[in-house]
Amino acid sequence: MACDGYVLVVDDDGLIRDFLVSVIGERYKLGVKAVSDGRAALNILLDSPPPLLILIDIMMPIMDGIEFIRQKDLQANWADIPVCVMTASAVPLVNLSGIVSVFRKPFGVEALMPLVKRYC
C-alpha cells in the first residue's frame, strides 16, 4: 500500500523517532519527516506542504507539543491537520483542537498503525 504525502513525527526521543520513521515508511511506503521539537515542526510546516498526520510528543525541549498545537491552530491552512499525541505525561489536553487520538507511552506500534492508515 503506497500513499501520497507524508507523516510528521515530532519527538525528542531519537529511538522513538527513528522507529516510527522506519515502520511508517516501510509498511505504508509513506514519506516521514521527523524532528525533535515543536519549533522545528513549525519550520517543516512553513517549508513543506501540510502533512497527512502529525504524531507529536508533549514533553519536549525548545517548544513542547502543547505550544506547537496552539501555534499550528493559529494558521487557517494548518488547523485541519490531524494530530495524534504520544505522551507519558498526564498533562490534560483540553482546549486543544485537532487531536484525533492520544497514545500513552509506552504503546505498541500495532495500536498506532490503524490511525496512520486512516489518514493515509
N, CA, C and O atoms as a MOPAC input file, in Angstrom:
PM7 MOZYME 1SCF
protein

 N      0.84400 1    -1.18200 1     0.00000 1
 C      0.00000 1     0.00000 1     0.00000 1
 C      0.88100 1     1.23400 1     0.00000 1
 O      1.67800 1     1.40900 1     0.92200 1
 N      0.76900 1     2.08500 1    -0.98600 1
 C      1.55100 1     3.31300 1    -1.06700 1
 C      0.61100 1     4.50300 1    -0.92300 1
 O     -0.53300 1     4.45900 1    -1.37400 1
 N      1.09500 1     5.55200 1    -0.30100 1
 C      0.28400 1     6.73800 1    -0.05000 1
 C      1.00600 1     7.97100 1    -0.56500 1
 O      2.23600 1     8.01000 1    -0.60800 1
 N      0.24400 1     8.96400 1    -0.95000 1
 C      0.81300 1    10.25300 1    -1.32400 1
 C      0.84000 1    11.12600 1    -0.08100 1
 O     -0.10800 1    11.12400 1     0.70400 1
 N      1.91200 1    11.86300 1     0.09900 1
 C      2.02600 1    12.74100 1     1.24900 1
 C      2.99700 1    12.17700 1     2.26400 1
 O      3.73400 1    11.23000 1     1.99100 1
 N      2.98100 1    12.77900 1     3.44400 1
 C      3.91500 1    12.35700 1     4.48600 1
 C      3.28900 1    12.51600 1     5.86300 1
 O      2.29400 1    13.21600 1     6.04600 1
 N      3.90500 1    11.84400 1     6.81800 1
 C      3.55400 1    11.96500 1     8.23400 1
 C      4.67500 1    12.74600 1     8.89400 1
 O      5.84800 1    12.51100 1     8.60500 1
 N      4.33000 1    13.66700 1     9.77500 1
 C      5.31200 1    14.42300 1    10.54000 1
 C      5.39200 1    13.83400 1    11.94400 1
 O      4.40300 1    13.81600 1    12.67700 1
 N      6.57200 1    13.35600 1    12.30900 1
 C      6.82200 1    12.79200 1    13.63800 1
 C      7.63000 1    13.80200 1    14.43700 1
 O      8.68400 1    14.25500 1    13.99100 1
 N      7.13400 1    14.15500 1    15.62500 1
 C      7.78700 1    15.15300 1    16.47200 1
 C      7.98700 1    14.54000 1    17.85200 1
 O      7.03500 1    14.38400 1    18.61700 1
 N      9.23100 1    14.19400 1    18.16200 1
 C      9.53700 1    13.57200 1    19.45200 1
 C     11.00900 1    13.79500 1    19.74500 1
 O     11.85000 1    13.64200 1    18.86000 1
 N     11.32600 1    14.15500 1    20.97700 1
 C     12.73000 1    14.39800 1    21.32800 1
 C     13.50600 1    13.11300 1    21.59000 1
 O     14.72500 1    13.15500 1    21.75100 1
 N     12.82700 1    11.98100 1    21.63700 1
 C     13.49100 1    10.69500 1    21.81800 1
 C     13.86200 1    10.14400 1    20.44100 1
 O     12.99400 1     9.74500 1    19.66500 1
 N     15.15300 1    10.13000 1    20.15400 1
 C     15.63400 1     9.70000 1    18.85000 1
 C     15.28000 1     8.26900 1    18.50700 1
 O     15.04100 1     7.95800 1    17.34000 1
 N     15.24000 1     7.39400 1    19.49200 1
 C     14.87900 1     5.99800 1    19.22300 1
 C     13.43200 1     5.89000 1    18.76000 1
 O     13.13000 1     5.13800 1    17.83300 1
 N     12.54200 1     6.63200 1    19.39700 1
 C     11.13300 1     6.61800 1    19.00100 1
 C     10.98100 1     7.20800 1    17.60400 1
 O     10.28900 1     6.64000 1    16.75900 1
 N     11.63100 1     8.35500 1    17.35900 1
 C     11.56500 1     8.97300 1    16.02900 1
 C     12.02000 1     8.00600 1    14.95000 1
 O     11.31300 1     7.78200 1    13.96700 1
 N     13.21100 1     7.42900 1    15.13900 1
 C     13.76800 1     6.54000 1    14.12500 1
 C     12.88300 1     5.31700 1    13.90900 1
 O     12.69600 1     4.88200 1    12.77300 1
 N     12.34100 1     4.76400 1    14.98300 1
 C     11.48400 1     3.60000 1    14.86900 1
 C     10.22400 1     3.93600 1    14.07000 1
 O      9.84900 1     3.18500 1    13.17000 1
 N      9.56400 1     5.05600 1    14.38800 1
 C      8.34500 1     5.42800 1    13.67400 1
 C      8.62400 1     5.73400 1    12.21000 1
 O      7.83500 1     5.36300 1    11.34100 1
 N      9.72700 1     6.40100 1    11.92700 1
 C     10.10700 1     6.66800 1    10.53800 1
 C     10.23600 1     5.35400 1     9.77900 1
 O      9.71800 1     5.22000 1     8.67100 1
 N     10.92000 1     4.39500 1    10.36800 1
 C     11.15100 1     3.10700 1     9.72700 1
 C      9.84400 1     2.34400 1     9.51100 1
 O      9.57100 1     1.88700 1     8.40100 1
 N      9.04700 1     2.20400 1    10.55000 1
 C      7.82300 1     1.41300 1    10.45900 1
 C      6.82100 1     2.04100 1     9.49400 1
 O      6.26500 1     1.35100 1     8.64000 1
 N      6.59300 1     3.33500 1     9.62500 1
 C      5.60700 1     4.00300 1     8.75600 1
 C      6.09200 1     3.99300 1     7.30900 1
 O      5.31000 1     3.74700 1     6.39100 1
 N      7.36900 1     4.25700 1     7.10900 1
 C      7.91600 1     4.25500 1     5.75600 1
 C      7.85500 1     2.89900 1     5.09700 1
 O      7.47700 1     2.79400 1     3.93000 1
 N      8.21800 1     1.86000 1     5.82100 1
 C      8.23300 1     0.51100 1     5.24900 1
 C      6.82800 1    -0.05300 1     5.05200 1
 O      6.53000 1    -0.62600 1     4.00400 1
 N      5.97400 1     0.10700 1     6.04400 1
 C      4.65200 1    -0.51400 1     5.97300 1
 C      3.74100 1     0.19400 1     4.98500 1
 O      2.98600 1    -0.45700 1     4.26100 1
 N      3.80200 1     1.51900 1     4.94500 1
 C      2.86700 1     2.27300 1     4.11400 1
 C      3.51500 1     2.94100 1     2.90900 1
 O      2.84200 1     3.62500 1     2.13800 1
 N      4.81000 1     2.74500 1     2.74600 1
 C      5.52800 1     3.39100 1     1.63500 1
 C      5.20200 1     4.88300 1     1.62500 1
 O      4.95200 1     5.48600 1     0.58100 1
 N      5.21700 1     5.44400 1     2.81500 1
 C      4.81100 1     6.82200 1     3.03900 1
 C      6.01700 1     7.62600 1     3.48600 1
 O      6.82200 1     7.14400 1     4.28200 1
 N      6.14900 1     8.82400 1     2.99300 1
 C      7.21600 1     9.69400 1     3.44900 1
 C      7.00000 1    10.07400 1     4.90000 1
 O      5.86700 1    10.23800 1     5.35400 1
 N      8.10100 1    10.21100 1     5.62000 1
 C      8.03100 1    10.62000 1     7.01900 1
 C      9.09500 1    11.67600 1     7.24300 1
 O     10.26200 1    11.48000 1     6.90500 1
 N      8.68700 1    12.79300 1     7.81300 1
 C      9.63000 1    13.82300 1     8.24200 1
 C      9.63900 1    13.78100 1     9.75700 1
 O      8.58600 1    13.71000 1    10.39200 1
 N     10.83300 1    13.82600 1    10.33700 1
 C     10.94400 1    13.68600 1    11.78700 1
 C     11.83500 1    14.77700 1    12.35800 1
 O     12.91500 1    15.05800 1    11.83700 1
 N     11.36100 1    15.38700 1    13.44100 1
 C     12.11400 1    16.43700 1    14.12500 1
 C     11.98500 1    16.23400 1    15.63500 1
 O     11.15400 1    15.45400 1    16.10100 1
 N     12.82500 1    16.95000 1    16.39400 1
 C     12.91000 1    16.71300 1    17.83400 1
 C     12.19100 1    17.72400 1    18.71700 1
 O     12.22100 1    17.58800 1    19.94000 1
 N     11.54500 1    18.73400 1    18.13700 1
 C     10.82200 1    19.69600 1    18.96500 1
 C      9.78000 1    20.44500 1    18.13800 1
 O      9.79400 1    20.40300 1    16.90800 1
 N      8.88900 1    21.12100 1    18.83100 1
 C      7.79800 1    21.82800 1    18.18000 1
 C      8.23300 1    22.95500 1    17.27100 1
 O      7.60600 1    23.18400 1    16.23700 1
 N      9.28000 1    23.65800 1    17.62300 1
 C      9.73900 1    24.76000 1    16.76300 1
 C     10.21900 1    24.22500 1    15.42000 1
 O      9.91500 1    24.80000 1    14.37500 1
 N     10.96500 1    23.13000 1    15.44500 1
 C     11.41700 1    22.51200 1    14.19300 1
 C     10.21700 1    22.01000 1    13.38400 1
 O     10.22600 1    22.07000 1    12.15500 1
 N      9.19000 1    21.51800 1    14.07500 1
 C      7.98000 1    21.06600 1    13.38400 1
 C      7.26600 1    22.23100 1    12.70000 1
 O      6.78200 1    22.08800 1    11.57800 1
 N      7.20000 1    23.37500 1    13.36600 1
 C      6.59700 1    24.55400 1    12.72300 1
 C      7.37800 1    24.94200 1    11.47600 1
 O      6.78600 1    25.33100 1    10.47000 1
 N      8.69600 1    24.83900 1    11.53400 1
 C      9.51400 1    25.14800 1    10.35400 1
 C      9.21400 1    24.19000 1     9.20700 1
 O      9.20000 1    24.60500 1     8.04800 1
 N      8.97300 1    22.91600 1     9.51100 1
 C      8.58000 1    21.95900 1     8.47300 1
 C      7.26900 1    22.40500 1     7.83100 1
 O      7.13700 1    22.39000 1     6.60700 1
 N      6.29900 1    22.80100 1     8.65500 1
 C      5.01400 1    23.24700 1     8.12200 1
 C      5.17100 1    24.48200 1     7.24700 1
 O      4.47000 1    24.62500 1     6.24500 1
 N      6.07700 1    25.36900 1     7.61600 1
 C      6.31200 1    26.57000 1     6.81700 1
 C      6.94700 1    26.25500 1     5.46500 1
 O      6.66400 1    26.92000 1     4.46800 1
 N      7.80200 1    25.24300 1     5.43900 1
 C      8.60800 1    24.96500 1     4.25000 1
 C      8.07800 1    23.83500 1     3.37100 1
 O      8.64300 1    23.58100 1     2.30700 1
 N      7.01200 1    23.15200 1     3.78200 1
 C      6.53800 1    21.96200 1     3.07000 1
 C      5.02700 1    22.00800 1     2.93700 1
 O      4.35900 1    22.77300 1     3.63300 1
 N      4.48700 1    21.18500 1     2.04000 1
 C      3.02500 1    21.01900 1     2.03200 1
 C      2.58400 1    20.42700 1     3.36900 1
 O      3.39000 1    19.79900 1     4.05700 1
 N      1.33200 1    20.61400 1     3.74500 1
 C      0.86900 1    20.05800 1     5.02600 1
 C      0.97900 1    18.53500 1     5.04900 1
 O      0.74000 1    17.88100 1     4.03400 1
 N      1.33700 1    17.97100 1     6.19300 1
 C      1.38000 1    16.51400 1     6.30800 1
 C     -0.03800 1    15.93700 1     6.37200 1
 O     -1.00900 1    16.65300 1     6.61600 1
 N     -0.12600 1    14.63600 1     6.14700 1
 C     -1.39700 1    13.93500 1     6.27800 1
 C     -1.77800 1    13.77000 1     7.74500 1
 O     -2.95800 1    13.73500 1     8.09200 1
 N     -0.75600 1    13.66800 1     8.60400 1
 C     -0.94800 1    13.40300 1    10.02500 1
 C      0.29000 1    13.86700 1    10.77400 1
 O      1.40600 1    13.75600 1    10.26700 1
 N      0.09400 1    14.38600 1    11.97900 1
 C      1.20300 1    14.75300 1    12.86000 1
 C      1.15100 1    13.84500 1    14.08900 1
 O      0.12600 1    13.76300 1    14.76600 1
 N      2.26000 1    13.16700 1    14.36800 1
 C      2.43200 1    12.37600 1    15.58200 1
 C      3.36700 1    13.16500 1    16.47500 1
 O      4.51400 1    13.40100 1    16.09800 1
 N      2.91100 1    13.58300 1    17.65400 1
 C      3.71700 1    14.50300 1    18.46300 1
 C      3.72800 1    14.11600 1    19.93800 1
 O      2.71600 1    13.70800 1    20.50700 1
 N      4.90200 1    14.25700 1    20.53000 1
 C      5.08800 1    14.10600 1    21.96200 1
 C      4.66500 1    15.41600 1    22.62500 1
 O      4.60100 1    16.45200 1    21.96200 1
 N      4.38300 1    15.37900 1    23.89800 1
 C      4.02300 1    16.59600 1    24.63100 1
 C      5.24100 1    17.21800 1    25.30400 1
 O      5.48100 1    18.41700 1    25.16100 1
 N      6.00300 1    16.42600 1    26.02600 1
 C      7.13600 1    16.93900 1    26.79500 1
 C      8.39600 1    16.93000 1    25.93700 1
 O      9.00600 1    15.88200 1    25.72600 1
 N      8.78800 1    18.12500 1    25.43700 1
 C      9.98400 1    18.27700 1    24.60900 1
 C     10.65900 1    19.59900 1    24.94100 1
 O     10.01000 1    20.52700 1    25.42400 1
 N     11.95800 1    19.68600 1    24.68500 1
 C     12.64600 1    20.96400 1    24.88100 1
 C     12.31000 1    21.94200 1    23.74800 1
 O     11.69500 1    21.56600 1    22.75100 1
 N     12.71200 1    23.15900 1    23.91400 1
 C     12.57700 1    24.26500 1    22.95500 1
 C     11.11700 1    24.67400 1    22.78200 1
 O     10.75200 1    25.78500 1    23.16800 1
 N     10.27000 1    23.81500 1    22.21600 1
 C      8.83100 1    24.07000 1    22.16000 1
 C      8.12100 1    22.74200 1    22.37500 1
 O      8.32400 1    21.78800 1    21.62400 1
 N      7.28800 1    22.68900 1    23.40700 1
 C      6.59600 1    21.43100 1    23.70400 1
 C      5.42100 1    21.22000 1    22.75500 1
 O      5.07800 1    22.09400 1    21.95900 1
 N      4.81900 1    20.05400 1    22.85700 1
 C      3.73200 1    19.69200 1    21.95900 1
 C      2.49800 1    20.55200 1    22.11800 1
 O      1.82000 1    20.84700 1    21.13300 1
 N      2.19400 1    20.95900 1    23.33300 1
 C      1.01600 1    21.80500 1    23.56600 1
 C      1.17500 1    23.15000 1    22.87100 1
 O      0.25300 1    23.62100 1    22.20500 1
 N      2.33500 1    23.76500 1    23.02400 1
 C      2.56200 1    25.05500 1    22.36200 1
 C      2.58000 1    24.89700 1    20.84700 1
 O      2.08500 1    25.76400 1    20.12700 1
 N      3.14600 1    23.79600 1    20.35600 1
 C      3.12700 1    23.54900 1    18.91300 1
 C      1.68800 1    23.49600 1    18.40800 1
 O      1.35900 1    24.13600 1    17.40900 1
 N      0.82800 1    22.73900 1    19.09000 1
 C     -0.56600 1    22.60800 1    18.64800 1
 C     -1.25400 1    23.97300 1    18.66200 1
 O     -2.00200 1    24.30400 1    17.74300 1
 N     -1.00300 1    24.75300 1    19.69000 1
 C     -1.59200 1    26.10500 1    19.75100 1
 C     -1.12800 1    26.96300 1    18.58000 1
 O     -1.93700 1    27.64600 1    17.95300 1
 N      0.16500 1    26.93200 1    18.28400 1
 C      0.70600 1    27.71500 1    17.16700 1
 C      0.17100 1    27.20400 1    15.82400 1
 O     -0.16900 1    27.99700 1    14.94600 1
 N      0.10100 1    25.89400 1    15.67400 1
 C     -0.42900 1    25.29100 1    14.43800 1
 C     -1.85200 1    25.76400 1    14.18900 1
 O     -2.21300 1    26.10600 1    13.06300 1
 N     -2.64900 1    25.78300 1    15.23300 1
 C     -4.05600 1    26.12000 1    15.08500 1
 C     -4.30600 1    27.59600 1    14.79800 1
 O     -5.42000 1    27.96800 1    14.42900 1
 N     -3.29500 1    28.44000 1    14.95900 1
 C     -3.43100 1    29.86000 1    14.62100 1
 C     -3.42500 1    30.09800 1    13.11500 1
 O     -3.86100 1    31.14700 1    12.64300 1
 N     -2.93000 1    29.12000 1    12.36900 1
 C     -2.84800 1    29.24200 1    10.91200 1
 C     -4.00400 1    28.47400 1    10.27700 1
 O     -4.12500 1    27.26400 1    10.46600 1
 N     -4.83500 1    29.15900 1     9.54100 1
 C     -6.02500 1    28.52900 1     8.96200 1
 C     -5.67800 1    27.32000 1     8.08500 1
 O     -6.39900 1    26.32300 1     8.09800 1
 N     -4.59500 1    27.40000 1     7.33200 1
 C     -4.25400 1    26.29500 1     6.42600 1
 C     -3.64000 1    25.09700 1     7.15900 1
 O     -3.44100 1    24.04700 1     6.54800 1
 N     -3.34100 1    25.23100 1     8.43400 1
 C     -2.79700 1    24.12100 1     9.22600 1
 C     -3.80900 1    23.56800 1    10.23600 1
 O     -3.63700 1    22.45800 1    10.74000 1
 N     -4.84100 1    24.32200 1    10.52400 1
 C     -5.74800 1    23.98500 1    11.62300 1
 C     -6.41300 1    22.62200 1    11.45000 1
 O     -6.73100 1    21.96700 1    12.44300 1
 N     -6.62700 1    22.18600 1    10.22400 1
 C     -7.32200 1    20.91900 1     9.99000 1
 C     -6.39900 1    19.71400 1     9.91700 1
 O     -6.87300 1    18.60100 1     9.69000 1
 N     -5.10200 1    19.89700 1    10.10100 1
 C     -4.18400 1    18.75800 1    10.07300 1
 C     -4.43700 1    17.91500 1    11.32400 1
 O     -4.35900 1    18.43200 1    12.43800 1
 N     -4.74000 1    16.62500 1    11.15300 1
 C     -4.99200 1    15.78400 1    12.33300 1
 C     -3.71400 1    15.56300 1    13.14200 1
 O     -2.62600 1    15.41100 1    12.58800 1
 N     -3.87600 1    15.54900 1    14.45700 1
 C     -2.75400 1    15.39500 1    15.38900 1
 C     -3.01500 1    14.20100 1    16.29500 1
 O     -4.09700 1    14.05300 1    16.86400 1
 N     -2.00400 1    13.35800 1    16.41300 1
 C     -2.02600 1    12.25700 1    17.37400 1
 C     -0.95700 1    12.55900 1    18.41400 1
 O      0.21400 1    12.73500 1    18.07800 1
 N     -1.36100 1    12.61700 1    19.66700 1
 C     -0.43700 1    12.88500 1    20.75200 1
 C      0.10100 1    11.56200 1    21.28600 1
 O     -0.65300 1    10.62000 1    21.53000 1
 N      1.42200 1    11.51100 1    21.46400 1
 C      2.09600 1    10.35400 1    22.06600 1
 C      2.78400 1    10.88500 1    23.31800 1
 O      3.69400 1    11.70800 1    23.21600 1
 N      2.36900 1    10.43200 1    24.49300 1
 C      2.92800 1    11.02500 1    25.70200 1
 C      2.93700 1    10.06800 1    26.88100 1
 O      2.08900 1     9.18400 1    26.99500 1
 N      3.90100 1    10.26200 1    27.74100 1
 C      3.93200 1     9.57700 1    29.03200 1
 C      3.38000 1    10.50400 1    30.10600 1
 O      3.20300 1    10.10000 1    31.25500 1
 N      3.11300 1    11.73500 1    29.72900 1
 C      2.65000 1    12.75900 1    30.65600 1
 C      1.16600 1    12.61600 1    30.95300 1
 O      0.39900 1    12.09600 1    30.14200 1
 N      0.78200 1    13.08400 1    32.12600 1
 C     -0.63000 1    13.13200 1    32.49700 1
 C     -1.19900 1    14.53200 1    32.30000 1
 O     -2.24900 1    14.85900 1    32.85200 1
 N     -0.51100 1    15.35800 1    31.51700 1
 C     -0.94600 1    16.72800 1    31.26600 1
 C     -2.31500 1    16.70000 1    30.58200 1
 O     -2.48400 1    15.99500 1    29.58800 1
 N     -3.29500 1    17.45300 1    31.09400 1
 C     -4.59700 1    17.48500 1    30.42900 1
 C     -4.48800 1    18.16000 1    29.06500 1
 O     -3.77000 1    19.14800 1    28.90300 1
 N     -5.20000 1    17.62100 1    28.10100 1
 C     -5.11200 1    18.13700 1    26.73400 1
 C     -6.39600 1    18.85000 1    26.32700 1
 O     -6.74100 1    18.89200 1    25.14500 1
 N     -7.09300 1    19.40100 1    27.29300 1
 C     -8.32400 1    20.12400 1    26.99200 1
 C     -7.98600 1    21.42300 1    26.26800 1
 O     -6.87700 1    21.94500 1    26.37800 1
 N     -8.94800 1    21.92100 1    25.54000 1
 C     -8.81700 1    23.17500 1    24.80000 1
 C     -7.76800 1    23.12700 1    23.69800 1
 O     -7.26800 1    24.17200 1    23.27900 1
 N     -7.43000 1    21.94800 1    23.22800 1
 C     -6.53200 1    21.81000 1    22.08700 1
 C     -7.33100 1    21.16400 1    20.96200 1
 O     -7.88900 1    20.07800 1    21.12300 1
 N     -7.37600 1    21.83900 1    19.83500 1
 C     -8.16200 1    21.30300 1    18.72700 1
 C     -7.30800 1    20.41700 1    17.83300 1
 O     -6.07900 1    20.46300 1    17.88000 1
 N     -7.96100 1    19.63400 1    17.04200 1
 C     -7.27700 1    18.82500 1    16.04500 1
 C     -6.71100 1    17.51200 1    16.55400 1
 O     -6.17300 1    16.73400 1    15.76600 1
 N     -6.81900 1    17.24200 1    17.85700 1
 C     -6.28400 1    15.98800 1    18.38900 1
 C     -7.27400 1    14.87300 1    18.06200 1
 O     -8.42200 1    14.88900 1    18.50800 1
 N     -6.80500 1    13.90700 1    17.27600 1
 C     -7.67200 1    12.79800 1    16.86600 1
 C     -7.46200 1    11.56500 1    17.72400 1
 O     -8.30300 1    10.66700 1    17.73900 1
 N     -6.33800 1    11.51500 1    18.44400 1
 C     -6.06200 1    10.36400 1    19.28100 1
 C     -4.94000 1    10.69400 1    20.26200 1
 O     -4.10600 1    11.56200 1    20.00400 1
 N     -4.93700 1     9.98900 1    21.38900 1
 C     -3.86100 1    10.11400 1    22.37400 1
 C     -3.37100 1     8.71400 1    22.69800 1
 O     -4.15700 1     7.84400 1    23.07400 1
 N     -2.07000 1     8.50000 1    22.55200 1
 C     -1.44100 1     7.23100 1    22.90800 1
 C     -0.53700 1     7.48000 1    24.10300 1
 O      0.36300 1     8.31800 1    24.04700 1
 N     -0.77600 1     6.75700 1    25.17300 1
 C      0.06200 1     6.87200 1    26.36400 1
 C      1.27900 1     5.97400 1    26.19500 1
 O      1.15500 1     4.78300 1    25.91100 1
 N      2.45400 1     6.56200 1    26.37400 1
 C      3.70300 1     5.79800 1    26.27200 1
 C      3.88200 1     4.95900 1    27.51800 1
 O      3.55200 1     5.41900 1    28.61100 1
 N      4.37800 1     3.77700 1    27.39800 1
 C      4.73600 1     3.10000 1    26.15100 1
 C      3.48900 1     2.50000 1    25.50500 1
 O      2.56300 1     2.08000 1    26.19900 1
 N      3.47300 1     2.46400 1    24.19600 1
 C      2.37200 1     1.85700 1    23.45800 1
 C      2.96200 1     0.98200 1    22.36200 1
 O      4.10100 1     1.17600 1    21.93800 1
 N      2.18000 1     0.03000 1    21.91800 1
 C      2.61300 1    -0.84600 1    20.84200 1
 C      2.37600 1    -0.18900 1    19.49500 1
 O      1.35200 1     0.46100 1    19.28500 1
 N      3.29900 1    -0.35600 1    18.60400 1
 C      3.18100 1     0.26100 1    17.28700 1
 C      1.95200 1    -0.26200 1    16.54100 1
 O      1.38600 1     0.44900 1    15.71100 1
 N      1.54000 1    -1.48700 1    16.82500 1
 C      0.35400 1    -2.03400 1    16.15100 1
 C     -0.90000 1    -1.22500 1    16.48700 1
 O     -1.82900 1    -1.16600 1    15.68200 1
 N     -0.93400 1    -0.61400 1    17.64800 1
 C     -2.07800 1     0.22400 1    18.01300 1
 C     -2.11000 1     1.50700 1    17.18700 1
 O     -3.18000 1     2.05700 1    16.92900 1
 N     -0.94700 1     1.97600 1    16.77900 1
 C     -0.82900 1     3.22700 1    16.02900 1
 C     -1.12200 1     3.06000 1    14.54700 1
 O     -1.58200 1     4.00400 1    13.90400 1
 N     -0.87200 1     1.90000 1    13.99900 1
 C     -0.96700 1     1.70600 1    12.55900 1
 C     -2.36700 1     1.93800 1    11.98200 1
 O     -2.46000 1     2.50100 1    10.89100 1
 N     -3.45900 1     1.54200 1    12.64100 1
 C     -4.78100 1     1.86400 1    12.08000 1
 C     -5.00400 1     3.37700 1    11.94500 1
 O     -5.67100 1     3.82600 1    11.01300 1
 N     -4.45600 1     4.14200 1    12.85800 1
 C     -4.57700 1     5.58800 1    12.77900 1
 C     -3.82900 1     6.13000 1    11.56400 1
 O     -4.34900 1     6.97200 1    10.83200 1
 N     -2.61400 1     5.64600 1    11.35500 1
 C     -1.83400 1     6.07100 1    10.18700 1
 C     -2.59000 1     5.69900 1     8.91600 1
 O     -2.69800 1     6.50400 1     7.99100 1
 N     -3.10500 1     4.49100 1     8.87800 1
 C     -3.84600 1     4.03300 1     7.69200 1
 C     -5.06600 1     4.91800 1     7.43400 1
 O     -5.35900 1     5.24900 1     6.28600 1
 N     -5.77100 1     5.29900 1     8.48800 1
 C     -6.97000 1     6.12600 1     8.33500 1
 C     -6.66800 1     7.46200 1     7.64600 1
 O     -7.48100 1     7.93900 1     6.85300 1
 N     -5.52700 1     8.06500 1     7.93300 1
 C     -5.21100 1     9.37300 1     7.37400 1
 C     -4.30300 1     9.30700 1     6.16000 1
 O     -3.93400 1    10.33600 1     5.59400 1
 N     -3.94200 1     8.09200 1     5.75900 1
 C     -3.06900 1     7.88400 1     4.62000 1
 C     -3.84600 1     8.05700 1     3.33500 1
 O     -3.28300 1     7.92100 1     2.24900 1

